[in-house]
């Protein structure tokens, strides 16, 4: 009995001793936690308090070493934000707290408002360090040569802002719709790019309506004023059946169907006048160089024209022209490219070789594209390069001194034009006379379908 009692007392004392140790340990841990000794809002110019996270520290609901602090954004997440290419992931610092350990924590909020909390900021309440550093959300850029501008497409998209979105905290729109200011003249006074995205913005001033002044995406303004009048005009978009926009234009000063007088109100039926203007010849002139054709008699186009009302944007469908195999005229030019070139002709075995009879390779591929569609000089050069036509040779011939020579032509330049079966493309080559046998004295084998029909 006494033995059992002694054993019980021993175990009880042991348990009490363990509890005492545990209590002491917990108290020590609590005492080791830092305490906030000062907190203050930052009062310097807000635009100087734009920061970016460095990726070295997490964001907490309280200073990280203070009791009860929970993670808002882990160190791994913050590292991702530090490498972001989006302005939305910049931050604004707006308060600072100091602990009894001497550490400083800045309270920050992301530009998109998604993350808000404290991050370690070093030891100074006046310098960003540790987990954040100052950030330039915009980078100055050069003004365009022409600083007079107009809204390219007045409406609710790409309006003016007091700062480009996310480059300042709570950046806001100056106006929600630029349609009422469509005819205002704007003056570009500043230019800058979003540092992370690289997109260019202009600061525009509107003397007529100063409240409109603000930052706008550079692609949303144009040097040409949109004179569209919704009371008298109809916008026309030429499109393919798959919805690809080919060309745009405006039919202006339209007469009302009801009295054949100039329309005075938006939404007035003007289909009759549109029909008299939207002819095949009108379409041909507008679509020149596109490779597409408009047919006024197409049933879909007839319906669109008949239903036209002022202020509308109507769609007229176009069809792609058939391909035109375009011949190429080749010219030899001297080093003085201002001089007129000498036409190069195709050498055949029934001809006597000379400095202008070129042994053109036989090809299966033509220089082709939709009839009347525009091609660039680079398009023609690419065709020549792809088909081994950048260097051309004549067969060997005897020069005036009796020596065996040949002329080698090297591509120099090409002209832009339109694909056509009646008008040739033009390519120009510089020449070099070389001694000895020509590399084309022994013709290369060609496929049965290959020919020199591409030479004009």
Phi, psi and omega per residue, in radians:
X1 nan -0.883 3.123
X2 -1.112 -0.629 3.123
X3 -1.101 -0.761 -3.141
X4 -1.150 -0.681 -3.136
X5 -1.130 -0.768 3.133
X6 -1.077 -0.702 -3.140
X7 -1.141 -0.683 3.135
X8 -1.145 -0.754 3.121
X9 -1.081 -0.690 -3.132
X10 -1.106 -0.804 -3.138
X11 -1.140 -0.649 3.130
X12 -1.124 -0.773 3.125
X13 -1.113 -0.658 3.129
X14 -1.102 -0.735 -3.141
X15 -1.130 -0.736 3.116
X16 -1.094 -0.703 3.140
X17 -1.102 -0.745 3.130
X18 -1.098 -0.715 3.123
X19 -1.111 -0.706 -3.139
X20 -1.115 -0.720 3.125
X21 -1.113 -0.761 -3.130
X22 -1.076 -0.708 -3.134
X23 -1.123 -0.769 3.138
X24 -1.085 -0.724 -3.126
X25 -1.095 -0.795 -3.135
X26 -1.082 -0.757 -3.135
X27 -1.101 -0.702 -3.139
X28 -1.125 -0.704 3.137
X29 -1.109 -0.754 -3.140
X30 -1.103 -0.703 -3.129
X31 -1.175 -0.439 -3.096
X32 -1.335 -0.303 3.114
X33 -1.186 2.465 3.140
X34 -1.307 2.790 3.081
X35 -2.191 2.536 3.090
X36 -1.363 2.181 -3.132
X37 -1.827 -0.291 3.081
X38 -2.749 2.515 3.069
X39 -2.447 2.355 3.105
X40 -2.597 2.579 3.064
X41 -1.351 2.512 3.103
X42 -1.404 2.338 -3.028
X43 -2.020 0.010 3.102
X44 -1.229 2.900 3.140
X45 -0.847 2.186 -3.050
X46 -1.000 -0.588 -3.094
X47 -1.204 -0.264 3.101
X48 -1.573 -0.009 -3.102
X49 -1.925 0.398 3.016
X50 -1.370 2.260 -3.080
X51 -2.344 2.882 2.995
X52 -2.242 2.543 3.138
X53 -1.325 2.596 -3.117
X54 -1.621 -0.258 3.128
X55 1.599 0.085 -3.089
X56 -1.672 -0.252 -3.062
X57 -2.427 2.593 3.095
X58 -1.397 2.944 3.064
X59 -1.868 2.321 -3.080
X60 -2.096 2.835 3.097
X61 -1.261 -0.435 3.055
X62 -2.362 2.947 3.020
X63 -0.838 2.322 -2.917
X64 -0.971 -0.481 -3.096
X65 -1.682 0.059 -3.134
X66 -1.541 2.507 -3.131
X67 -1.005 2.345 3.094
X68 1.576 -0.032 3.132
X69 -1.195 2.290 3.084
X70 -2.088 2.721 -3.072
X71 -1.335 2.226 3.038
X72 -1.636 -0.749 3.078
X73 -2.474 2.122 -3.086
X74 -1.142 2.877 3.111
X75 -1.031 -0.654 3.120
X76 -1.119 -0.748 3.132
X77 -1.160 -0.725 -3.136
X78 -1.121 -0.609 3.098
X79 -1.095 -0.658 3.088
X80 -1.153 -0.731 3.126
X81 -1.126 -0.589 -3.138
X82 -1.150 -0.537 -3.118
X83 -1.623 0.048 -3.067
X84 -1.096 2.589 3.055
X85 -1.863 0.334 -3.105
X86 -2.021 2.372 3.109
X87 -1.114 -0.450 -3.137
X88 -1.043 -0.356 -3.084
X89 -1.726 0.194 2.905
X90 -1.318 2.938 3.139
X91 -2.275 2.807 3.005
X92 -2.062 2.204 3.067
X93 -1.556 2.317 -3.081
X94 -2.379 -0.062 3.071
X95 -2.693 2.822 3.139
X96 -2.464 2.427 3.127
X97 -2.193 2.526 3.119
X98 -2.146 2.415 -3.127
X99 -1.753 2.932 3.117
X100 -1.219 -0.123 3.080
X101 -1.580 -0.065 3.137
X102 1.587 -0.003 3.136
X103 -1.444 2.593 3.141
X104 -1.992 2.361 3.082
X105 -2.178 2.253 3.099
X106 -1.704 2.443 3.056
X107 -1.602 2.212 -3.042
X108 -2.289 2.777 3.065
X109 -2.432 2.393 -3.135
X110 -1.237 2.678 -3.082
X111 -1.035 -0.500 3.111
X112 -1.605 0.051 3.082
X113 1.340 0.094 -3.055
X114 -1.311 -0.616 -3.105
X115 -2.111 2.333 3.109
X116 -2.538 2.262 3.126
X117 2.938 -2.929 -3.082
X118 -1.764 2.492 3.091
X119 -2.387 2.500 -3.126
X120 -1.038 2.308 -3.075
X121 -2.229 0.402 3.094
X122 1.620 -2.522 -3.063
X123 -2.062 -0.049 -3.079
X124 -2.000 2.434 3.102
X125 -1.543 0.057 -3.127
X126 -2.095 -0.036 -3.122
X127 -2.351 2.266 3.099
X128 -1.312 2.263 3.141
X129 -2.683 -3.002 3.109
X130 1.127 -1.932 -3.049
X131 -1.503 -0.084 3.134
X132 -2.402 2.782 3.048
X133 -2.575 2.734 -3.132
X134 -1.049 2.584 -3.111
X135 -2.334 2.418 2.989
X136 -1.728 1.808 -3.065
X137 -1.309 -0.331 3.105
X138 -2.239 2.593 3.110
X139 -2.144 2.207 -3.109
X140 -1.000 2.524 3.113
X141 -2.324 2.910 -3.123
X142 -1.316 2.529 3.064
X143 -1.222 2.620 3.073
X144 -1.216 2.796 -3.133
X145 -1.062 -0.676 3.113
X146 -1.819 2.004 -3.084
X147 -1.705 0.084 3.051
X148 -1.617 2.281 -3.057
X149 -2.531 2.930 3.099
X150 -2.440 2.790 3.072
X151 -1.170 2.197 -3.076
X152 -1.210 -0.808 3.132
X153 -2.380 1.459 -3.110
X154 -0.927 2.411 -3.132
X155 2.838 -2.711 -3.070
X156 -1.617 -0.200 3.126
X157 -1.618 2.537 3.095
X158 0.925 1.012 3.083
X159 -1.562 -3.103 3.123
X160 -1.480 2.605 -3.131
X161 -2.244 2.760 3.044
X162 -1.298 -0.297 2.984
X163 -2.809 2.530 3.103
X164 -0.923 2.450 -3.035
X165 -0.869 2.267 3.099
X166 1.263 0.051 3.054
X167 -1.497 -0.296 2.992
X168 -2.359 2.640 -3.137
X169 -1.189 2.282 -3.117
X170 1.037 0.634 3.013
X171 -1.002 2.463 -3.043
X172 -2.359 2.822 -3.138
X173 -1.309 2.468 3.043
X174 -1.344 -0.694 3.064
X175 -2.435 2.703 -3.141
X176 -1.620 -0.306 -3.098
X177 -2.614 2.208 -3.109
X178 -1.647 0.029 -3.117
X179 -0.960 -0.766 -3.134
X180 -1.122 -0.250 -3.074
X181 -1.975 0.366 -3.041
X182 -0.996 -0.570 -3.080
X183 -1.713 0.062 3.121
X184 -1.226 2.470 3.049
X185 -1.547 2.266 -3.117
X186 -1.898 2.574 3.072
X187 -2.056 2.154 3.127
X188 -1.432 2.069 -3.096
X189 -1.983 -0.278 3.108
X190 -2.499 2.716 3.063
X191 -2.483 2.410 3.136
X192 -2.767 2.702 3.077
X193 -1.903 2.622 2.967
X194 -1.169 2.146 -3.013
X195 -0.999 -0.728 -3.092
X196 -1.409 -0.788 -3.079
X197 -1.471 -0.506 -3.116
X198 1.471 -0.001 -3.119
X199 -1.279 2.453 -3.032
X200 -1.589 2.349 3.112
X201 -2.209 2.615 3.062
X202 -2.057 2.543 2.944
X203 -1.670 2.099 -3.099
X204 -1.973 2.470 3.098
X205 -1.940 2.278 3.141
X206 -1.909 1.808 -3.093
X207 -1.182 -0.533 -3.122
X208 -1.276 -0.738 3.128
X209 -2.301 1.466 -3.051
X210 -0.967 -0.474 -3.119
X211 -1.165 -0.282 3.138
X212 -1.399 -0.405 -3.066
X213 -0.930 2.448 3.133
X214 2.898 -2.993 -3.137
X215 -1.493 2.443 -3.137
X216 -2.534 2.560 3.096
X217 -1.037 2.334 -3.035
X218 -1.030 -0.540 -3.134
X219 -1.294 -0.110 -3.105
X220 -1.671 0.042 3.070
X221 -2.150 2.761 -3.112
X222 -2.445 2.728 3.131
X223 -1.425 -0.189 -3.118
X224 -1.886 2.245 -3.108
X225 -1.298 2.378 3.050
X226 -1.438 1.946 -3.079
X227 -1.653 0.208 -3.103
X228 -1.008 2.284 3.109
X229 -2.055 1.956 -3.068
X230 -1.120 -0.274 -3.138
X231 -1.437 -0.413 -3.039
X232 -2.240 -0.170 -2.969
X233 -2.060 2.821 3.045
X234 -2.318 2.284 3.067
X235 -1.501 2.495 -3.124
X236 -2.156 2.286 3.050
X237 -2.068 2.143 3.050
X238 -1.548 2.131 -3.104
X239 -2.307 2.741 3.009
X240 -1.462 2.973 -3.112
X241 -1.149 -0.340 3.099
X242 -1.590 0.110 3.056
X243 1.633 0.025 3.134
X244 -1.222 2.222 3.131
X245 -1.369 2.197 -3.127
X246 -1.776 -0.719 -3.072
X247 -2.796 2.687 3.062
X248 -2.255 2.611 3.068
X249 -2.734 3.112 3.119
X250 -2.308 2.352 2.984
X251 -1.724 2.028 -2.999
X252 -1.937 2.796 3.054
X253 1.062 0.816 -3.059
X254 -1.460 2.634 -3.124
X255 -1.717 2.530 -3.124
X256 -1.215 2.492 3.093
X257 -1.080 -0.565 -3.005
X258 -1.213 -0.693 -3.055
X259 -2.363 0.103 3.135
X260 1.032 0.421 3.074
X261 -1.883 2.771 -3.121
X262 -0.938 2.248 -3.139
X263 -1.078 2.525 -3.135
X264 -2.159 0.061 -3.093
X265 -2.522 2.527 3.064
X266 -1.116 2.424 3.121
X267 1.581 0.158 3.121
X268 -1.360 2.340 3.109
X269 -1.190 2.164 -3.094
X270 -2.342 0.396 -3.068
X271 -0.989 -0.641 -3.112
X272 -1.110 -0.782 -3.125
X273 -1.228 -0.651 3.099
X274 -1.055 -0.697 -3.131
X275 -1.078 -0.688 -3.128
X276 -1.210 -0.438 -3.101
X277 -1.635 -0.631 -3.038
X278 -1.481 1.105 -3.115
X279 -1.558 3.014 3.099
X280 -1.082 -0.712 3.140
X281 -1.133 -0.682 3.082
X282 -1.044 -0.802 3.137
X283 -1.150 -0.677 -3.128
X284 -1.082 -0.755 -3.136
X285 -1.136 -0.729 -3.111
X286 -1.223 -0.595 -3.057
X287 -1.630 0.114 3.139
X288 -0.977 2.251 3.121
X289 1.540 -0.051 -3.120
X290 -1.632 -0.417 -3.078
X291 1.488 0.273 -3.136
X292 -2.198 2.741 -3.126
X293 -2.235 2.415 3.088
X294 -1.792 2.350 3.104
X295 -2.039 1.922 -3.107
X296 -1.095 -0.506 -3.088
X297 -1.459 -0.063 3.102
X298 -1.046 2.332 -3.029
X299 -1.028 -0.652 3.134
X300 -1.173 -0.706 3.129
X301 -1.207 -0.654 3.104
X302 -1.043 -0.765 -3.129
X303 -1.134 -0.730 -3.131
X304 -1.130 -0.729 -3.141
X305 -1.150 -0.782 -3.099
X306 -1.087 -0.570 -3.075
X307 -1.579 0.059 -3.044
X308 -1.104 2.406 3.063
X309 -2.295 2.623 3.137
X310 -1.028 2.464 -3.097
X311 1.564 -0.218 -3.121
X312 -1.355 2.805 2.874
X313 -2.042 1.987 -3.115
X314 -1.799 2.646 3.130
X315 -1.889 2.199 3.056
X316 -2.008 2.270 -3.048
X317 -1.556 2.520 -3.120
X318 -2.188 2.766 3.117
X319 -2.061 2.561 -3.126
X320 -1.323 2.386 3.125
X321 -1.220 2.724 3.063
X322 -1.188 2.711 -3.107
X323 -1.173 2.530 3.097
X324 -2.053 2.014 3.058
X325 -1.265 1.989 -3.011
X326 -1.758 2.134 3.103
X327 -1.282 2.754 -3.113
X328 -2.081 2.254 3.025
X329 -1.636 2.190 -3.118
X330 -1.800 2.387 -3.118
X331 -2.281 2.456 3.005
X332 -1.669 2.321 3.141
X333 -2.223 2.715 3.095
X334 -1.418 -3.072 3.101
X335 -1.132 -0.390 3.070
X336 -1.548 1.687 -3.023
X337 -1.242 -0.092 3.110
X338 -1.388 -0.257 -3.124
X339 -1.414 2.629 -3.132
X340 -1.155 2.450 -3.095
X341 -1.401 2.800 3.084
X342 -1.746 2.196 -3.130
X343 -1.067 2.406 3.073
X344 -1.777 2.353 -3.087
X345 -1.978 2.861 -3.131
X346 -1.385 2.201 3.084
X347 -1.381 2.323 3.006
X348 -2.237 2.793 -3.025
X349 -1.129 -0.291 3.123
X350 -1.562 0.091 3.121
X351 -1.868 2.762 3.005
X352 -1.582 2.187 -3.102
X353 -1.144 2.490 3.016
X354 -2.625 -2.920 -3.023
X355 -1.235 -0.166 -3.109
X356 -2.093 0.019 3.124
X357 -1.650 1.797 -3.032
X358 -1.666 2.407 3.063
X359 -1.476 1.361 -3.132
X360 -1.126 2.414 3.091
X361 -1.201 2.618 3.089
X362 -1.452 2.317 -3.071
X363 -2.197 2.747 3.032
X364 -1.758 -0.433 -3.074
X365 -1.621 2.326 3.090
X366 -1.714 2.795 2.993
X367 -1.451 1.820 -2.951
X368 -2.411 2.704 3.097
X369 -3.006 3.002 -3.131
X370 -0.973 2.271 -3.103
X371 -0.899 2.268 3.124
X372 1.395 -0.142 3.092
X373 -1.190 2.511 -3.122
X374 -1.357 2.477 2.973
X375 -2.142 2.684 -3.132
X376 -1.688 2.939 3.058
X377 -1.060 -0.614 3.115
X378 -1.163 -0.609 3.096
X379 -1.061 -0.794 -3.134
X380 -1.164 -0.743 3.127
X381 -1.068 -0.692 3.134
X382 -1.102 -0.704 3.103
X383 -1.094 -0.783 -3.126
X384 -1.088 -0.750 -3.121
X385 -1.163 -0.726 -3.096
X386 -1.178 -0.377 -3.071
X387 -1.983 0.350 3.045
X388 1.176 0.607 -3.080
X389 -1.945 0.286 3.122
X390 -1.454 -0.374 3.044
X391 -2.235 2.194 -3.103
X392 -2.188 2.599 -3.134
X393 -2.306 2.608 2.959
X394 -1.586 2.781 2.950
X395 -1.143 2.868 3.123
X396 -1.224 2.600 3.123
X397 -2.577 2.987 -3.112
X398 -1.726 2.210 3.140
X399 -1.469 -3.060 -3.056
X400 -1.104 -0.454 -3.131
X401 -1.529 -0.046 3.141
X402 1.604 0.045 -3.130
X403 -1.431 2.602 3.087
X404 -1.459 2.092 -3.084
X405 -2.433 2.992 2.972
X406 -2.602 2.802 -3.138
X407 -1.911 2.273 3.100
X408 -1.885 2.323 -3.134
X409 -1.945 2.315 3.141
X410 -2.041 2.297 -3.097
X411 -0.961 2.379 -3.136
X412 -2.071 -0.870 -3.088
X413 -2.835 2.969 3.111
X414 -2.513 2.842 3.119
X415 -1.930 2.568 3.033
X416 -1.308 2.809 3.136
X417 -3.016 -2.766 3.120
X418 -2.220 2.417 3.126
X419 -1.048 2.305 -3.057
X420 -2.792 2.618 3.057
X421 -1.583 -0.098 -3.090
X422 -2.048 -0.288 -3.124
X423 -2.130 2.134 -3.032
X424 -1.381 2.635 2.945
X425 -1.353 2.838 -3.088
X426 -2.277 2.300 3.111
X427 -2.270 2.484 -3.037
X428 -2.136 2.448 -3.057
X429 -2.310 2.500 2.995
X430 -1.609 2.659 -3.027
X431 -2.016 2.626 3.053
X432 -2.422 2.207 3.105
X433 -1.528 2.242 -3.116
X434 -2.149 2.616 -3.130
X435 -1.579 2.694 3.079
X436 1.732 -2.941 -3.111
X437 -1.343 2.512 3.125
X438 -1.420 2.560 3.092
X439 -1.141 -0.219 3.141
X440 -1.805 0.174 3.096
X441 -1.103 -0.507 3.046
X442 -1.870 1.799 -3.063
X443 -1.068 2.548 3.071
X444 -1.485 2.600 3.099
X445 -1.197 2.465 3.124
X446 -2.173 2.784 3.100
X447 -1.182 2.803 -3.074
X448 -1.141 -0.427 -3.116
X449 -1.613 -0.132 -3.098
X450 -1.323 2.606 3.140
X451 -2.781 -3.129 3.104
X452 -1.941 0.492 -3.124
X453 -1.166 -0.238 -3.139
X454 -1.292 -0.262 -3.123
X455 -1.445 2.204 -3.100
X456 -1.646 nan nan
